[in-house]
Amino acid sequence: MLDIARLLELGSEPAEHALAPDQEAEARAAAARAEAAFAQLSDAHREVLLLVVGEGLDATQAGAVLGLSPEAVRQRLRRARMELAEAAAQGEANSAGCRGRSAS
């Protein structure tokens, strides 16, 4: 099954340099948007992203885990990245809309 905890663990490595408070707040907001976009993906797309991006498997290795050919993994990964980009863009647009409304 999907290991969300492992993905979040990969993203929580300690930084070498501390961020300024405003940068840290923006980084937290960006991480929340990324997590929300990731949560919108289908299970198949989350799974392939976790294996290839999170765990560092190549298409052949991920295919062995998923029972797919390497070409099918590459296609699924491309679609997953597109879906993630669309979800992130939608989240960013929603976030900008909320900021715009709260500023007026």
C-alpha positions in Angstrom: 0.0 0.0 0.0 1.0 3.7 -0.1 3.5 4.9 2.5 2.6 8.5 3.0 4.6 8.6 6.2 7.7 7.7 4.2 7.1 10.4 1.6 6.6 13.0 4.4 9.7 11.7 6.1 11.7 12.2 2.9 10.6 15.8 2.8 11.3 16.5 6.5 15.1 16.2 6.4 16.6 18.9 8.6 17.8 21.9 6.6 21.4 23.1 6.9 20.3 26.7 7.3 17.4 28.1 9.2 14.8 30.0 7.2 13.5 33.5 8.1 10.1 33.3 9.7 8.3 34.6 6.6 10.2 32.1 4.4 9.4 29.3 6.8 5.7 30.2 6.8 5.7 30.2 3.0 7.5 26.9 2.9 4.9 25.4 5.2 2.1 26.7 3.1 3.8 25.3 -0.1 4.2 21.9 1.6 0.5 21.9 2.6 -0.5 22.7 -1.0 1.8 19.9 -2.3 0.3 17.5 0.2 -3.2 18.5 -0.8 -2.4 18.1 -4.5 -0.8 14.7 -3.8 -3.9 13.6 -1.9 -6.0 14.3 -4.9 -4.1 11.8 -7.1 -5.6 8.4 -7.9 -4.1 5.5 -5.9 -2.3 4.3 -9.1 -0.6 7.7 -9.6 0.3 8.1 -6.0 1.8 4.6 -6.0 4.0 5.2 -9.0 5.2 8.5 -7.8 6.1 7.1 -4.4 8.1 4.2 -6.0 9.9 6.3 -8.6 10.3 9.7 -6.9 10.1 8.7 -3.3 12.0 5.4 -3.2 14.2 6.0 -6.2 13.2 3.0 -8.2 13.7 2.9 -12.0 10.9 2.0 -14.4 11.9 -1.7 -14.5 12.1 -2.0 -10.7 8.8 -0.1 -10.2 7.2 -2.3 -12.9 8.2 -5.4 -11.0 6.5 -4.1 -7.9 3.4 -3.0 -9.7 3.2 -5.9 -12.2 3.6 -3.5 -15.1 6.0 -3.2 -18.0 8.6 -0.5 -17.8 6.9 1.4 -20.6 3.6 1.3 -18.7 5.3 2.6 -15.6 6.8 5.5 -17.7 3.4 6.3 -19.1 1.7 6.2 -15.7 4.5 8.3 -14.2 4.0 10.9 -17.0 0.3 11.0 -16.3 0.8 11.2 -12.6 3.1 14.2 -13.0 0.6 15.9 -15.2 -2.2 15.2 -12.7 -0.1 16.5 -9.9 0.8 19.7 -11.7 -2.8 20.3 -12.5 -3.9 19.7 -8.9 -1.1 22.0 -7.6 -2.0 24.7 -10.1 -5.6 24.5 -9.0 -4.6 24.6 -5.3 -2.4 27.6 -6.0 -5.2 29.4 -7.8 -7.6 28.6 -4.9 -4.9 29.9 -2.4 -4.4 33.1 -4.4 -8.1 33.7 -4.5 -8.4 33.3 -0.8 -5.5 35.7 -0.2 -7.1 38.2 -2.6 -10.4 38.1 -0.8 -8.8 38.4 2.6 -6.8 41.5 1.5 -9.9 43.4 0.4 
